[in-house]
Each structure stands twice: as C-alpha cells, then as structure tokens.
Amino acid sequence: MFGWRSLLNLLFKSECNLCRRDSLTPICDRCQRNLDRLQHRNRDRLQRLALPVWVWGEYRNELKQAIATMKYNNRPQVAAYLGECLGQMWQQPAQTGRRKHPLIAVVPLPMHAQKRRDRGFDQAEIIAQHFCQVTGLPLVAQGLQRVRPTQALFQLSPEARQRELDQALQLGAAQAELQRLDRQILLIDDIFTTGATARAGATALRSAGFSVYGLAAIATTAH
C-alpha cells in the first residue's frame, strides 16, 4: 500500500545525514534510536577538572561515527541534532545530578578562524545554538576566541595538550555582552577527553573576572 510516509518522501525528498537512507527528518528514527542507546544513564558530573563536567553520551560506536560525520563530511545538521539532545538533557536536573542552577550564559569553545573557514562551520557553536534554543539560555557565541591555530589534540599526551593550548584561547569580541549579562558561564564542546581545552577556556574567562559554572559536552572518552 502506498502510505502517507511514502507520499511525503516523494514530495519532500530528503535523506538521513548519518545513514543516507530516505528520511523526513535530518536524523532518521533508526539512527536516533542507535544514538539514544549510547546516552549515559548515570549522568553525575565528571570530576576530572576543577569545574563540573556534564556529558550526554559515550564516545563510541554510532555516536563516535556521528561526530566524525559531522566534522569531516560537512554535516552541520548533525551538530544541530546533538545540540538539541544536550539541551534536553540539561532540562532534566534530576538526570544531570544538578540542583537548581544559577543564572547562566552559554559560551562555545571555539575553533581557530582559519579552521572554521576550511570546515565551513564551527560544530561547538552550532551545538551551543541548538542547546540554547531548547533551554532558553542566552548564547554568547563570541565569548571566547582561539587566537592561534593548534595541532590535532587526539594523539597528544595530556601534558602536551596543555602546552599546545597554553594561551591559545582568549576573550572574544563579545566580552562586553558577557559583562552586561553578568552570569556564570557554561562552556559547550563536542567531545570531552582530558579537559585541556575546557581548562584553557576557563582560565581565560576567570583571568578576566568571569565565573565559570562548568562544561557540557556531547560525548566523553572518560569513565
């Protein structure tokens, strides 16, 4: 039988940004279910930094593939979907181990401008945009800037990562907006590993007198 879904697929031809099957949504139902299985069920904050860290899921299998597809196959729609997932998690304090939080502004951990031009988008900024659409929190997209390019961090030791990021992040063009909002700052990133990037961002903000509430990320390799 030629159902309504088949008719809509004909009228509004689209495909899933992950599996490439026909889909009426940017991420198909099947891929959404696969990603959902990788959510952390115990979302108590990680204690790896001198600030709280909350993550949505485990950096493996379909979620690892989704993040790679987002970054390297020009799929910003995946970042938008994952940002909504992170926002939905944040809206459930009992699942994140949070009590009522103070007033917060959201700042993504940025890419260097040249890398952003090469990729065409900054995934952390898109994640943060959609996180804020779900939560209603104010986004300060240019709260931080990466003032010099850094090499890929995934092959470096924690100590080498920290050296590579030393003073690489500074306050961005929206410093005045952060001051006007006068809120604690929640940093947003796609992957949390050793926390070197988060530390660099938090150090830059705290050196300027801002209070950093914590970091929220899509996935983590930490346990």
C-alpha positions in Angstrom: 0.0 0.0 0.0 1.3 3.5 -0.9 1.2 5.2 2.5 1.4 8.8 3.6 5.1 8.5 4.5 6.0 7.2 1.0 4.0 10.1 -0.4 5.8 12.7 1.7 9.1 11.2 0.8 8.3 11.7 -2.9 7.1 15.3 -2.3 9.9 16.3 0.1 12.8 14.1 -0.9 15.5 14.1 1.8 17.9 11.7 3.5 19.3 11.0 6.9 22.6 12.8 7.5 24.1 9.7 9.0 22.9 6.6 7.2 21.9 8.3 4.0 18.5 6.5 3.9 15.4 8.4 2.9 14.2 10.3 5.9 11.7 13.1 6.6 14.0 14.4 9.4 17.7 15.3 9.4 18.4 12.2 11.5 16.2 9.2 10.8 14.3 7.3 13.5 16.7 4.3 13.3 19.8 6.4 13.8 18.1 8.3 16.6 17.5 5.0 18.4 21.1 3.9 17.9 22.4 7.2 19.3 19.9 7.0 22.2 21.4 3.7 23.3 24.8 5.5 23.9 23.4 8.1 26.3 25.0 8.0 29.8 22.4 6.6 32.1 24.3 7.8 35.2 24.9 11.4 34.4 26.5 12.5 37.6 29.1 15.1 36.7 32.6 14.1 36.0 35.2 15.2 38.5 38.2 15.4 36.1 38.5 19.2 36.2 38.4 22.0 38.8 34.9 22.6 37.4 31.9 20.3 36.8 31.5 18.5 33.5 28.3 17.0 32.1 28.2 14.8 29.1 25.3 13.4 27.0 26.8 10.1 25.8 29.7 7.7 25.3 32.2 8.4 22.6 32.0 5.1 20.8 30.1 3.2 18.0 27.3 5.3 16.4 28.0 8.4 18.4 31.7 8.4 17.5 30.7 7.9 13.9 28.1 10.7 14.1 30.6 13.2 15.4 33.2 12.2 12.7 30.5 12.5 10.0 29.5 16.0 11.4 33.1 17.2 11.4 34.6 15.7 8.3 31.7 15.1 5.9 30.2 18.6 6.1 27.1 17.7 8.1 26.3 20.6 10.4 22.8 19.2 10.7 24.2 16.5 13.0 25.6 19.2 15.3 22.2 20.8 15.4 20.5 17.5 16.4 23.2 16.7 19.0 22.8 20.2 20.5 19.1 19.6 20.9 19.9 16.3 22.7 22.3 18.1 25.0 19.7 20.7 25.7 17.0 18.2 26.5 19.4 16.5 29.0 20.1 19.9 30.6 16.4 20.4 31.1 16.2 17.4 33.4 18.1 18.4 36.6 17.4 15.0 38.3 19.2 13.2 35.4 22.2 15.5 35.4 22.8 15.5 39.2 22.2 19.2 39.4 20.3 21.2 41.8 18.7 24.5 40.8 21.4 26.3 38.8 22.2 30.0 39.0 21.8 32.4 36.1 23.9 31.1 33.2 25.2 32.3 29.8 26.5 29.8 27.3 29.9 30.1 25.5 31.1 27.5 23.0 34.8 26.5 22.9 35.8 27.9 19.5 37.8 26.7 16.6 40.5 28.9 15.1 39.2 31.2 12.4 41.2 29.5 9.6 40.0 26.1 10.6 36.4 27.3 10.7 36.8 28.8 7.2 38.2 25.5 5.9 35.4 23.4 7.5 32.7 25.9 6.8 31.2 25.9 10.3 32.1 25.6 14.0 30.4 22.5 15.4 30.6 23.7 19.0 28.9 26.9 18.1 26.1 25.0 16.3 25.7 22.6 19.2 25.5 25.6 21.6 22.9 27.4 19.4 20.6 24.5 19.5 21.3 23.8 23.1 20.2 27.4 23.8 17.1 27.0 21.7 16.0 24.1 23.9 17.0 25.6 27.2 16.2 29.2 26.6 19.7 30.2 28.0 21.5 33.2 26.3 24.2 32.3 23.8 27.3 34.4 23.6 28.9 32.8 20.5 32.0 35.1 20.5 32.7 35.0 24.3 36.0 33.2 23.5 38.3 33.2 20.5 41.1 30.9 19.6 43.9 33.3 18.8 46.4 30.8 17.3 45.9 27.5 15.5 46.7 24.3 17.4 47.5 20.9 16.1 45.1 18.0 16.4 45.0 17.1 20.1 43.8 13.5 20.0 47.3 12.0 19.5 48.9 14.1 22.2 49.5 13.3 25.8 47.6 15.3 28.4 50.7 17.3 29.2 51.3 18.0 25.5 47.7 19.0 25.0 48.0 21.6 27.8 51.2 23.0 26.4 49.6 23.2 22.9 46.6 25.1 24.3 48.6 27.5 26.5 47.2 31.0 25.9 45.5 29.7 22.7 42.1 30.9 23.9 41.4 34.4 24.9 38.3 36.6 25.4 36.4 37.2 22.2 34.6 40.1 20.7 31.6 39.7 22.9 33.3 40.5 26.2 31.0 43.4 26.7 28.0 41.2 26.3 29.3 38.8 28.9 29.8 41.7 31.3 26.3 43.0 30.6 24.7 39.6 31.2 26.7 39.2 34.5 26.1 35.5 34.6 28.1 32.4 35.3 29.3 30.8 32.2 28.6 27.3 30.9 31.1 26.1 28.3 30.0 23.9 25.4 32.0 21.5 23.3 31.5 18.3 21.2 34.0 15.9 22.9 35.4 15.9 26.4 38.7 13.9 26.8 41.4 15.3 29.1 39.8 18.7 29.6 42.7 20.7 28.3 40.5 22.8 26.0 38.0 23.5 28.8 40.8 24.4 31.2 42.2 26.9 28.7 38.8 28.5 28.1 38.0 28.6 31.8 41.4 30.2 32.6 40.9 32.9 30.0 37.5 33.7 31.4 38.5 33.6 35.0 41.5 35.8 34.4 39.1 38.5 33.2 37.0 38.1 36.3 34.2 35.9 35.0 32.8 32.9 36.9 32.7 29.6 35.0 29.9 27.2 36.1 31.1 24.2 34.2 31.3 22.4 30.8 28.6 20.5 28.9 29.7 18.2 26.0 28.1 15.7 23.7 30.4 12.8 24.3 33.3 11.7 26.5 36.0 9.1 26.4 36.4 9.4 30.2 34.8 7.0 32.7 
